[in-house]
Amino acid sequence: MLRRDEKEKGGTQSDEIIAFLGKGTEFKGIITYSGTVRIDGKVEGEIITQGKLIVGETAVINAEISAGTVICGGKIAGNIRASQRVHLLSKAMMTGSVNTPNLIIEEGVSFNGKCEMAKDEAALADVQPMQPVGHNSNGK
């Protein structure tokens, strides 16, 4: 399922998986990498990359995640900060906060947490609060 999704998004050679933690593997600690990594096992700790993290349907992740892109079909408990996007596939279970400019949540996802989709802190400073319909600036 994840492979098909990547192809639909116009996958390139840079999407080639450079590491794979298979079903039945367990890792505790900090993972840092460049490129694309797929996890189908259990990870506890921290994941740091500017690249792509693919969380398979059998994966159970209890970690703080900082990535370029996160595609999740498994379980994540922890906070995600993604500079490009987060895509939660239909069987995903997410508990924690998500901070990303682009969020895709498919039908069937279990998401319990907070989401912030600020693209740029400076751009948000220029945004004026919206006024209710029929309300003008002089209070009438």
C-alpha positions in Angstrom: 0.0 0.0 0.0 2.7 2.5 0.9 4.7 1.6 -2.2 1.7 2.4 -4.5 1.2 5.7 -2.7 4.8 6.7 -3.3 4.5 5.9 -7.0 1.3 8.0 -7.3 3.1 10.9 -5.8 5.7 10.7 -8.6 8.4 8.9 -6.6 12.0 9.4 -7.9 15.4 7.8 -7.2 15.7 10.0 -4.1 12.7 8.1 -2.7 14.7 4.9 -2.6 14.6 3.4 0.8 18.1 3.5 2.3 17.3 1.6 5.6 14.5 -0.7 6.8 13.6 -1.8 10.3 11.5 -4.9 9.6 8.6 -6.4 11.5 9.8 -8.0 14.8 12.7 -5.6 15.2 13.0 -3.3 18.2 15.1 -0.2 18.6 15.6 2.2 21.5 17.6 5.4 21.1 18.1 8.2 18.5 17.9 7.6 14.8 19.4 10.2 12.5 19.6 9.8 8.7 19.3 11.4 5.3 17.1 10.0 2.6 14.1 7.6 3.1 13.7 5.0 5.9 10.9 2.6 6.4 10.0 1.2 9.8 7.8 -1.8 10.3 9.0 -2.7 13.8 9.1 -1.0 17.2 11.0 2.2 17.9 11.3 4.2 21.1 13.2 7.4 21.4 13.8 10.1 18.8 13.9 10.2 14.9 15.6 13.1 13.2 15.9 13.6 9.5 15.4 16.1 6.7 14.3 13.2 4.5 11.3 10.9 4.5 10.0 8.5 7.2 7.7 5.7 6.2 5.8 4.0 9.1 4.4 0.7 8.0 1.1 -0.8 9.2 2.9 -3.1 11.7 5.1 -0.3 13.1 4.7 0.9 16.7 6.6 4.2 17.3 6.9 5.9 20.6 9.2 8.8 19.7 9.6 12.5 19.0 9.9 12.8 15.2 11.5 15.6 13.3 11.4 15.0 9.5 10.9 16.4 6.1 7.9 14.1 5.3 6.2 11.5 7.4 3.9 8.8 5.8 2.2 6.7 8.5 0.1 3.6 8.2 1.0 2.3 11.7 0.9 3.6 15.3 2.8 6.7 16.5 2.7 8.0 20.1 4.7 11.2 20.2 5.1 14.6 18.5 5.8 15.0 14.8 7.4 18.1 13.4 7.6 17.8 9.6 8.9 20.6 7.3 7.1 19.3 4.2 4.1 17.2 5.0 2.5 14.5 7.2 0.3 11.8 5.5 -1.8 9.6 7.8 -3.0 6.6 5.9 -6.4 4.9 6.6 -5.1 2.4 9.3 -2.9 4.9 11.1 -3.2 5.7 14.8 -1.6 8.9 16.0 -1.5 10.3 19.5 0.4 13.5 20.0 0.9 16.9 18.3 1.6 17.5 14.7 3.3 20.6 13.3 3.5 20.7 9.5 2.5 23.0 6.7 0.6 20.1 4.9 -1.5 17.4 6.6 -3.4 14.6 4.9 -5.6 12.5 7.0 -7.4 9.6 5.2 -10.8 8.2 6.3 -10.4 5.7 9.1 -7.4 7.4 10.9 -7.5 7.6 14.7 -5.9 11.0 15.5 -5.8 12.2 19.1 -3.8 15.3 19.6 -3.2 18.8 18.4 -2.3 20.1 15.0 -0.5 23.3 14.0 -0.1 24.1 10.3 1.8 27.3 10.3 3.8 27.6 7.1 5.9 30.6 8.2 6.0 32.4 11.6 6.6 35.8 9.9 3.6 35.3 7.6 1.3 34.6 10.6 2.3 37.9 12.2 0.7 39.7 9.3 -2.7 37.9 9.5 -5.5 40.0 10.8 -8.3 38.3 12.8 -11.5 37.7 10.8 -14.6 39.7 11.7 -17.9 38.0 12.1 -20.3 38.4 9.1 -22.4 41.6 9.4 -19.9 43.1 11.8 -18.1 46.3 10.7 -15.0 47.8 12.3 -16.8 50.6 14.2 -18.8 48.1 16.3 -22.2 48.7 14.5 
